[in-house]
Amino acid sequence: MSDLDTTTYDWDLFVIGAGSGGVRAARTAAATGARVAVAEDRYLGGTCVNVGCVPKKLYSYAAHFRDAFEDAEGFGWRLDAAPTFDWPTLRDNKVGEIKRLNGIYARLLDDAGVRLINARARVLDAHRVAVGDEVHSAAKILVAVGGWPWIPEFPGSELALSSNEVFDLDRFPERFLVLGGGYIAVEFASIFNGLGSETHLIYRGELFLRGFDREVREFTRDQMAAKGVDLRFDTNVERIERVEGGLVVTLTDGETLEVDAVLAATGRRPHLEGLGLEALGVELDDGGYIKVNDRLESSVPSVLALGDVIGGPELTPVALAEAMHLVRCHFEATPPSAPLDYANIPTAVFCHPNIGTVGLSEEEARERCGEIRVYSADFRPMKHTLSGSSERCLMKLIVDDKSDVVVGAHMVGEEAGEVIQGIAIAVKAGLTKADFDATVGIHPTGAEEFVTMRSPTRR
Ligand code: NDP
């Protein structure tokens, strides 16, 4: 506890928002002896626990069962009656699990000695926060309120759901349309397709998942289409109208589709309205994100920020890393010697099949490294020799030709996130293709391809 005058303020740290980043910062700061309070007016655990990663993954598991049922027959299993899916069971079991996690978050804060205030907070000045009828003072205020779905305005846009509502629909949408081409769009298109909806994905660009490796995007497009998702690129939603029995969606190319639900997965924005930051003069960037320095301080140094409000990768593990870094900078005797390193952050997209990726795409690597070698394998996984499924797997390594360092690793296939998490350690450590080659494979796995690809596919 270096520069804090603990006698002047009610709290050493007042955290606004009990999502992944806010809770981690609160607990970790409290462990250094800091007096910490957290204000939260919605749910504990934020987007990730309540309307993001956790329920999404549970629904993704549910959707994968369709493939499993289909695959089983070739292995001798007879499912005499066609399996049926009951949406309320999945939805309500999900609700129960989220409640359990909310309870765990409350206990974690309590055990750490953090006071939780269930109310919306508003920043009054550089050191004071209003919460309900109370005013609290704090040496540091942390804004960790996360993001909120954003939907463009068009006629009938109010009929579209956001990812906040889609988990808890009263009725299962037999016909489902997703607008967007990012993480949320491809994940939900896969989920509802797997659960049995007739599913359309509408994306304004020529190919979804902009920013990902081109080959990964194309491969994913083909695999999702093969699983039955109706993918429509270079078009957009012009309007949505309610009709008897559903919604009619008119696309900019003139086509119409009748569906039961439309999910707009058109991005997220920082959730800063009404927080009082503008009046205080906290600087925002053009995208409306809070500008912070390496210590995660805003332009008002006692106001800190992290996670989805600062415009970095909007990923839970990134918010957690920022929380730990922030606590080291502000509450520990020895601050970190370097800024947080945002290079080589691995990520997974839970479309079906999954994408796992770390480091540079082939296109980025060509630009940054010049000469590169690309090693890739596009194969039918062993499981599908008997299952009869046409699902394929793509694995790909990008190597800087001069240094032999592996600068990117990509996979589309079953459990790609699980595989890439391990590969990410090697990429983060800056290991070379020779190091990959010197590693003995695990046989028989799909992942062994990552250490057995010997001849470059292209240079
Ligand atoms: P993204 O920013 O990833 O994607 C938004 C999509 O909406 C893009 O395809 C974009 O198109 C499109 N779009 C934007 N504006 C319009 C418009 N006016 N009309 C039509 N389309 C539009 O946001 P998501 O909502 O998918 O996800 C938000 C973030 O949450 C992600 O970036 C990710 O960081 C995080 N997340 C992570 C997950 C994971 O780790 N597995 C899962 C889900 C979310 P264009 O590409 O042309 O701009």
Boltz pocket constraint, residues with backbone or C-beta under 6 A from the ligand:
constraints:
  - pocket:
      binder: B
      contacts: [[A, 152], [A, 179], [A, 180], [A, 181], [A, 182], [A, 183], [A, 184], [A, 185], [A, 187], [A, 204], [A, 205], [A, 209], [A, 210], [A, 236], [A, 265], [A, 266], [A, 267], [A, 268], [A, 313], [A, 314], [A, 315], [A, 347], [A, 348], [A, 349], [A, 350]]
      max_distance: 6.0
